[in-house]
Amino acid sequence: MLNILQRNIGVKIISLLFAIIFWLFVLNEGTPDKIIPEPQTYTIPLVSSGLDPNMVVMTQLPVVRVRLQGINPSASINNIYAQIDLSGGVPGESTYIIKVNTPPGTNVVDFQPANVKLTLDKVLEKTIPVEAVVTGSPANDYQVGSLIVKPSAVNVRGPSTILNNLGKVTVEISVSGVNDTVQISRPVSFRDKEGKPIFGPNPVVDILSAYPSSVDVIVPVIAKGLSTKMIPLKVTSTGTPASGKELRSLVPAPASITVQGTLQALKGFDFLNIGPVDISGLAEDKNIQIALDKITLPSGVSFLNETSLSVSVQIGDGPIQKSISGVAVQVRNVGADLEVNKAIPPMDVVIEGLPDVVNKVTPDQIQLWVDASGHAAGSYANSKVFWQLPPGITIPTTLQVDYSLKSRVVKGVE
């Protein structure tokens, strides 16, 4: 018996190895998502391609039922899908042919639908004011003042048909039970002209978008009997910047604030000066915080809680001077019977301005001239020189030249 088992043992081992390899091959190829039984029906997604970025599909894409047959060892059901080409799409309703994408070796027996009607629309943009909607009631003896929304308008983008039916952009804020000013950032929402929410073909996907998508809202909650008022801010400065520097701008932030007080106290209170700010020795831009207790308000007027003030100081290079050599000087408005006796030689001119402007000036950009209107033949000393300069350039000194006129000699006349 042992001899029988040991006979041709090499051949038997090789046969066993081949059997194991074949079994592993069949096992691997039998994975459900790699084999497509024949025939069998599947539901696959419909996707679009080639759509112009300024167009949008207004119809929800259907699913496609497809019957397949054949076996492709490398195929996966997850990679089979239906497709429509929208590269030539135009606004309005059109019919588009559906194509089913399958791996090689997999045959499509049938699929439904073979085409689909879709409505396309142009994407437009529109700037819409934001309307703040307050819900609830504040605590007893408190009331809501004038609301502040920043920014006060947003840029809305979406299909033209939806955008044309857009009634308003809103943001909701609750003041239920509060006794202090509410300051919050909230996303905006869209309402049609009947006040109803706006939804697209797929309620899960937003059909309209806003930039910015959220706004900051300040809801003053004040004691009853008081009022609120929006006051613009002004600012002044004291001191001088560092040597070679100059003050470019002073910008208060925010540009305006809301204050509270009695109607009588607020009457005639039309602006608030939060300066002066000290810019002594500043060599670069700086943001300066303003302490509220350093600002004097009219009697009976106060800041809302969480009011914050600052001033943005912009410092730039101061003006410099530069000498420009060889600038020509013209004599203009010479009488018809006169001529210049001798051309005025080019002169050196000192110009002044900011470095980035001054350093680019060339002699041909400067026009200098004297005005000979009404002058007879003769010499004119210390005549005023007029000029025309590039924007941002000045001449800090008075220019004068000497020149003379003589009678024009007519040829042929003794």
ZIDA-V447603 format. One record per residue. N is the residue number from 1. OMEGA is omega in whole degrees, -180 to 180 (999 if undefined). D_CENTER is the distance of its C-alpha to the mean C-alpha in Angstrom with 2 decimals. Layout:
N_OMEGA_D_CENTER ; N_OMEGA_D_CENTER
This chain:
1_179_90.47 ; 2_179_88.73 ; 3_180_89.65 ; 4_-180_88.05 ; 5_-177_84.74 ; 6_-179_84.77 ; 7_179_85.63 ; 8_-176_82.74 ; 9_179_80.44 ; 10_179_77.96 ; 11_-179_77.51 ; 12_-180_77.07 ; 13_179_74.33 ; 14_180_72.40 ; 15_179_72.75 ; 16_179_71.41 ; 17_178_68.35 ; 18_-180_67.62 ; 19_179_68.01 ; 20_-180_65.51 ; 21_-180_62.95 ; 22_179_63.38 ; 23_178_63.01 ; 24_178_59.73 ; 25_-180_58.43 ; 26_180_59.31 ; 27_-179_57.83 ; 28_-179_54.50 ; 29_180_54.31 ; 30_178_55.17 ; 31_-171_51.85 ; 32_-175_50.74 ; 33_177_47.21 ; 34_-176_48.75 ; 35_177_51.46 ; 36_178_51.07 ; 37_-180_54.32 ; 38_-24_55.61 ; 39_179_54.92 ; 40_-177_52.34 ; 41_-180_49.54 ; 42_172_46.01 ; 43_-176_42.85 ; 44_-179_39.85 ; 45_174_36.13 ; 46_-179_34.71 ; 47_179_31.48 ; 48_178_29.58 ; 49_175_28.32 ; 50_-178_26.85 ; 51_176_24.68 ; 52_-179_22.13 ; 53_178_18.56 ; 54_176_18.17 ; 55_179_21.34 ; 56_177_22.43 ; 57_-178_25.96 ; 58_-179_27.16 ; 59_178_30.46 ; 60_-178_31.11 ; 61_179_32.63 ; 62_171_36.30 ; 63_-178_38.16 ; 64_175_40.79 ; 65_-175_44.41 ; 66_175_45.97 ; 67_-176_49.54 ; 68_172_49.88 ; 69_-179_52.87 ; 70_-179_53.63 ; 71_175_53.08 ; 72_-176_50.65 ; 73_-178_51.10 ; 74_-175_47.51 ; 75_174_45.99 ; 76_179_44.02 ; 77_-178_43.54 ; 78_-179_39.98 ; 79_179_39.15 ; 80_-178_40.43 ; 81_176_37.93 ; 82_-173_37.61 ; 83_172_35.00 ; 84_-180_33.88 ; 85_-178_32.26 ; 86_-176_29.57 ; 87_178_28.67 ; 88_-176_30.44 ; 89_178_29.29 ; 90_179_28.82 ; 91_-179_27.84 ; 92_-178_30.81 ; 93_178_33.55 ; 94_178_35.06 ; 95_-178_37.38 ; 96_-179_36.42 ; 97_179_38.98 ; 98_174_38.84 ; 99_-180_39.80 ; 100_-180_40.94 ; 101_180_40.11 ; 102_177_43.06 ; 103_176_44.31 ; 104_180_47.32 ; 105_177_50.60 ; 106_-176_49.26 ; 107_176_50.30 ; 108_178_48.70 ; 109_-178_51.58 ; 110_173_49.57 ; 111_-179_46.23 ; 112_-4_45.10 ; 113_179_43.19 ; 114_176_43.31 ; 115_-176_40.47 ; 116_175_37.93 ; 117_180_36.55 ; 118_175_32.79 ; 119_177_30.55 ; 120_-180_27.29 ; 121_176_24.62 ; 122_176_21.64 ; 123_-180_18.14 ; 124_177_16.43 ; 125_-178_13.51 ; 126_177_14.32 ; 127_-175_13.23 ; 128_175_15.90 ; 129_178_17.23 ; 130_179_17.95 ; 131_178_21.69 ; 132_180_23.10 ; 133_-179_26.37 ; 134_177_28.85 ; 135_179_31.56 ; 136_-180_34.80 ; 137_178_36.67 ; 138_-180_36.61 ; 139_179_39.76 ; 140_179_42.83 ; 141_176_42.77 ; 142_-180_38.96 ; 143_179_36.53 ; 144_177_32.82 ; 145_-179_31.33 ; 146_-176_28.35 ; 147_176_25.25 ; 148_178_21.89 ; 149_180_18.66 ; 150_-8_15.37 ; 151_-177_13.03 ; 152_179_15.58 ; 153_179_13.69 ; 154_177_11.40 ; 155_-177_10.17 ; 156_-179_13.07 ; 157_179_13.69 ; 158_180_17.31 ; 159_-176_20.64 ; 160_-179_21.63 ; 161_178_24.87 ; 162_-178_23.33 ; 163_179_20.58 ; 164_-180_23.40 ; 165_-179_25.31 ; 166_-179_22.59 ; 167_-178_24.22 ; 168_173_21.95 ; 169_-174_19.40 ; 170_172_21.23 ; 171_-175_21.29 ; 172_178_24.76 ; 173_178_26.27 ; 174_177_29.90 ; 175_-176_32.01 ; 176_174_35.30 ; 177_-176_37.75 ; 178_178_35.38 ; 179_-180_36.61 ; 180_-179_33.63 ; 181_179_30.06 ; 182_177_27.70 ; 183_-171_24.24 ; 184_174_22.33 ; 185_-175_19.05 ; 186_175_19.50 ; 187_179_17.94 ; 188_176_17.86 ; 189_-173_20.38 ; 190_178_21.19 ; 191_177_24.47 ; 192_-176_26.10 ; 193_175_28.02 ; 194_179_30.96 ; 195_-178_29.09 ; 196_177_29.39 ; 197_-179_26.87 ; 198_177_25.20 ; 199_176_26.05 ; 200_179_25.80 ; 201_176_28.73 ; 202_-175_28.28 ; 203_-178_28.03 ; 204_-176_26.90 ; 205_179_23.67 ; 206_180_20.95 ; 207_177_20.89 ; 208_175_17.82 ; 209_-179_14.49 ; 210_173_12.16 ; 211_-7_8.62 ; 212_-178_9.23 ; 213_178_12.66 ; 214_178_14.44 ; 215_176_15.01 ; 216_-178_17.32 ; 217_174_20.57 ; 218_179_23.40 ; 219_178_26.71 ; 220_174_29.41 ; 221_-171_32.75 ; 222_178_35.49 ; 223_178_39.26 ; 224_-177_40.75 ; 225_177_41.81 ; 226_177_38.71 ; 227_177_35.70 ; 228_-180_32.14 ; 229_176_30.36 ; 230_-176_26.93 ; 231_175_27.59 ; 232_-179_25.38 ; 233_172_25.76 ; 234_-179_27.15 ; 235_176_27.95 ; 236_-178_30.49 ; 237_174_31.61 ; 238_-178_34.94 ; 239_180_36.18 ; 240_179_35.12 ; 241_179_32.91 ; 242_-179_34.55 ; 243_-180_36.53 ; 244_180_34.54 ; 245_177_31.39 ; 246_178_30.11 ; 247_179_27.89 ; 248_-178_24.68 ; 249_172_23.14 ; 250_-177_23.69 ; 251_177_20.91 ; 252_177_22.03 ; 253_-3_19.99 ; 254_180_19.74 ; 255_179_20.21 ; 256_180_22.73 ; 257_175_24.79 ; 258_177_27.18 ; 259_180_30.84 ; 260_179_33.92 ; 261_177_37.42 ; 262_179_40.12 ; 263_-179_39.59 ; 264_-179_41.99 ; 265_-178_40.24 ; 266_-178_36.81 ; 267_180_38.32 ; 268_177_37.56 ; 269_-169_35.09 ; 270_176_32.16 ; 271_-179_30.34 ; 272_176_30.65 ; 273_-177_31.02 ; 274_178_30.12 ; 275_1_31.42 ; 276_174_32.92 ; 277_-176_31.20 ; 278_180_33.23 ; 279_-177_31.65 ; 280_175_35.00 ; 281_-179_34.85 ; 282_179_31.09 ; 283_-179_30.12 ; 284_-180_26.46 ; 285_-179_23.49 ; 286_175_24.29 ; 287_-174_23.14 ; 288_176_26.24 ; 289_-178_26.96 ; 290_178_29.05 ; 291_-177_32.01 ; 292_-178_32.54 ; 293_177_36.29 ; 294_-177_36.11 ; 295_180_34.77 ; 296_177_37.36 ; 297_175_36.71 ; 298_179_39.12 ; 299_179_41.92 ; 300_179_41.08 ; 301_180_37.30 ; 302_176_35.50 ; 303_170_32.11 ; 304_176_30.84 ; 305_179_31.05 ; 306_174_28.14 ; 307_-179_27.06 ; 308_-177_25.50 ; 309_175_25.05 ; 310_178_23.92 ; 311_176_23.51 ; 312_-179_21.26 ; 313_179_23.61 ; 314_-179_22.50 ; 315_178_25.47 ; 316_177_25.86 ; 317_178_28.81 ; 318_-179_31.40 ; 319_176_32.97 ; 320_176_35.51 ; 321_-180_38.40 ; 322_179_39.43 ; 323_177_42.53 ; 324_-176_42.21 ; 325_171_45.57 ; 326_178_47.17 ; 327_-178_45.42 ; 328_178_47.48 ; 329_-180_48.87 ; 330_170_49.76 ; 331_-175_52.35 ; 332_176_51.15 ; 333_176_53.04 ; 334_-180_56.42 ; 335_-175_59.23 ; 336_-178_60.47 ; 337_-179_63.85 ; 338_173_62.44 ; 339_-180_60.77 ; 340_-177_59.43 ; 341_-180_62.39 ; 342_-178_60.44 ; 343_177_56.78 ; 344_-179_54.88 ; 345_176_54.07 ; 346_-177_50.42 ; 347_175_49.40 ; 348_-176_47.22 ; 349_174_44.39 ; 350_179_42.49 ; 351_-178_38.85 ; 352_179_36.42 ; 353_179_32.64 ; 354_-174_29.85 ; 355_-176_30.56 ; 356_177_27.72 ; 357_-177_29.01 ; 358_-174_32.73 ; 359_180_33.07 ; 360_-175_31.95 ; 361_176_34.48 ; 362_-177_37.47 ; 363_-177_40.76 ; 364_177_40.13 ; 365_-179_37.03 ; 366_176_39.37 ; 367_178_41.74 ; 368_177_44.86 ; 369_170_47.69 ; 370_-176_50.64 ; 371_-178_51.59 ; 372_-179_55.18 ; 373_176_55.24 ; 374_-178_58.81 ; 375_175_60.21 ; 376_177_63.67 ; 377_-179_65.08 ; 378_-179_65.23 ; 379_-178_63.40 ; 380_-178_60.41 ; 381_176_59.71 ; 382_179_56.62 ; 383_-179_54.65 ; 384_178_51.12 ; 385_175_48.42 ; 386_-178_45.36 ; 387_170_42.08 ; 388_-171_38.74 ; 389_173_36.09 ; 390_178_32.56 ; 391_178_29.79 ; 392_-178_29.73 ; 393_173_33.35 ; 394_172_36.50 ; 395_-172_40.19 ; 396_-177_41.56 ; 397_175_45.19 ; 398_-179_47.40 ; 399_178_48.49 ; 400_177_52.00 ; 401_174_54.14 ; 402_175_57.64 ; 403_-180_58.44 ; 404_179_61.33 ; 405_176_62.04 ; 406_179_65.15 ; 407_179_66.65 ; 408_178_65.62 ; 409_178_68.53 ; 410_-178_69.12 ; 411_178_70.65 ; 412_-180_74.15 ; 413_180_74.90 ; 414_999_77.46
